[in-house]
């Protein structure tokens, strides 16, 4: 086995990990340039200095480290944060089918603990600290709004309009007050309390009205047409939070890929001067 002094530039270059060789070539420090440097006075010493920045063991990385030529180490923590946030939102939304809006929000908060831990593993330099907490904030805004508006969104997408008959309302006591809830009879003869008690139906018993019905039966019918469903402000907030949730970690990952390459190039050129 050749000693350290006997190894050629080609041998040293071949021992680099693939990421290191590719990064050197991208910054103009490929094998031809390294050979040219080696031919000069003290060339092999300078070549070893350049290559030491790109060896597999020269730059041990941990999630959240700020420097190093292995670009994937800057990208993966952000992708992990994005996946954790998206998975938490999906679980929160699906839980509304079984648990309702109140408990589904609790599920989203519990999933948010994982999102916070994923955020703590991201890098903090080059705007990372701001993007980290923007992503976390967007996640909690999204699950809060979504847990309360998921039924409206679902009925707008999959609900079916049909003519229903308004029946005698039901009465319940809550917080010391008597509350009246509209009920409708659907085509199949079943009677349901409506979602969002938007009007007083006591004087409309027996009248026909349009209702939006969930074909799967998970959600209560909505008294009115599809155009009456939803809140424009809540939808705008949700779309904005979703955009931040996706773009913040994606943008940080792009910055993370570019920054280590520039840093590595600067270090390599500085060694040769």
N, C-alpha and C positions, 0 to 999 in steps of 0.2 A: 504494500500500500504506500503510495507516494506521500512524502512529508508535506507539511504546510508550504515550505519554500519551493518544493519541486512541482507543485500543481500549477498548471497553466491557466490562462484566463478562461479558456474553453471549459476546463474542468470545473472551475469555480462557478461559472455561469450555469453549467449543467446541473449543479447541485442546488440551485435556487428553486423554491416552489414555483409553480406555474404562474401564480398571481404576481410574484416578484419579477419574473422574467417579462411578463406582459407589461407591467407598469414601467419597467426600465425602457422597454422599446417604445412605449407611448411618449415618454419624456425625452427621447432622443439619446438615451444611454444604453442602446442595445450592444450586442457583441462586437460589431465593427468599431464602435466608438471606444469601448473598453479596451480593445486590442491596441488602438492608437494611443490611449493613455498609458498602457503598460509599456509601450516602446520608449517612453520618455524616462528621464531621470527620476528614480524613486517611483516609477509607474506602478509596479505591483502593489506597493504599499497603499497608493491612492485607490487602486482598483479594489483592494480588499476593504478599504474604508467605505467605498460606495456600496459594495455588495453586502457589507455587514448590516446595512439598513434594511435589506430585503430578505435576509435569511429567515427560516421558519422559526428559529428560537431567539432571534434578536429583539423581537418586539412582542412579548407576551401580552395578550389583550384580555380585558374583561369587559362585560357589558357596561357602557358608560365611559370608557376610556376615551381620551380626546385626540390621540395621535396614533400613527401607524399606517403602513402602506396597504394593509389588507382591507380593501374597501368594504367587503361584505360584513366586517365587524362593526362598521358604522351604520350599515343599512338594517341588519337583522333586528336590533332592539326596537327600531321604529316600526318595522313590519309586525313585530310581536305585539306592540302597543295597538296598532291598527286592528289586528286580528282579534285581540282581547276585547276591544271596544265594540267592534261589529258583532262578535259573538254574544256579548252582553246585551246589546240592543235586540238581537234576534230572540234570545231566551226570554227577555222581558216581554216582548210582543207576543210570543207564543203562549206565555203563561197567562195572558189576559183571557184566553179561551177557557181556561180551567179555574183560575183563581179570582178573576175580576180585576178591576183597575187598581184597587187599594193594595192588595197583596202582590200584584205583579210589579208595582213600584218597589216594594220591599225586595223582591227578587232582583230587580235591576240594581238596587243599592248594594246588595250582597255581591253581585257580579262586579260592581264598581270597585270593590276592594281589590280584585284581581287586576282591574284596569290601572289602579293607582300603583300597584307593585310593578306592573309592566312599565309604567311611566318613569318610575324611579330608576329603571335600568337603562334609560336613554342618556345620551350625552348632553351636557349642559352648556357647552360652548357653541359659538356661532349661531346664536338665537335659539338653541335647543331648549333652554330653560323656559322661555316664553311659549314655544310651540308645544312643549310637554304639557304644561298646565292648561293651555288653550284646548288641547285635545280632551283632557280630563273634564274640563268645564263643559265642553260641547256634549260629551257623553251624558253627563247628568242632566243637562237641559233637555236633551233628546228623550231620555227615558221618562223624565217627569211629564213632558208634554205628550209623548206617545202613549203613556199608560192611561191618560185621560181622554185621548182622542182616537185610540185605535178602533173603537167601534164605529165612529163616524167614517174613518178611512175605509174600513172593511165594507160597510154598507154602500159607500159611494162606488167601490170597485166591483163588488159582487152582489149587492142587494138587488132585489127584483121589486118593481113597483106593482101594486095590485090594489084593487078597490076593497076597502074594509068597512065594517059597520061599527060605529062608536057605541059602546055598551055602557052600562052604569059604572061609574068610577069606583075605585076602591079608596078606603080611607085608612090612614095609619097615623099613629102618634109618634112624633120624633122631636126631641128637645123641648118637650112640654107643649108642643103645638100640633094641631090636627092638620095633616097634609092630605090633599086629594090627588090621586093619580089617575090619569086617563087610561082606559082600556079599550081594546078593539077586538072584534071578532073577524077572523080571517076566512078565506074561502073554504078552508077545510073544516070550519066550525069551531076551531080552537080559539080560546080567549086569552089575550096576553096584555099585560101592562106595557105601556109604551116607553120607549127610551127617551129621556129628556121631556119632562112634562111641560110642554111649551104653552099650553093654553088651558082654560077651564072648559071641561067637556060636559059638565053636569047638565047644561041646557041643550046639549046636542045629541043626547041619547037617541039612537035609532037612525041618525044621519049617516050618509055615505061619505067617505073621505079616502084620499089616496094615502097609502102606507108603503114604506119600503121594508121588505121582509128579507131576512137572512135565509137562504135556501137550506143551509145546513142546520139551522135552529140553534146556533150557539148564542146569538145575540137577540135582544128584544127588538120588535119592530119599531120603526120610526114613523110617527104620524106626520105625513107631509110627503113631498116629492124629493127626489135626489138633489135637486137644486137648492133645497132648503137645509140640507145637511152641511155641517162643518162650520168652522170659524176661519175666516181668511187670515186673521192675525196669527192664530195658532199654527196654521199650515206654513205661513211664512217663517215663523220662528223655527219650526221643525226642519224646514228645508235649509235654513241658514246654519243651524247646528249640525245637520248632516254634512253639509259642505265643508265646514271647519273640521269635523271629525275625520273626513277622508283626506282633505288637502293638507292639513297641518303635518301629520306624520309622513305623508308622501313627499311633501316639500322638504322636510327635514332629512329624509332618506336621500333625496337627490343631492342636497348640500353635503351630506355625509360622504357620498361617493366621490364628489368632486374635490372636497377639501383635502383628504389624505393624499390624493394623487398630486395636488399642487405642493403640499408640504414635503412629500417624498422627492419631488423634482427639485425643490429648493435645496434640500439637504444634499442631494446627489451633486448638484452643480457647485454648491459651496465646498464640497470635499475636493473637487478637481481644480479649484482656483488656488 
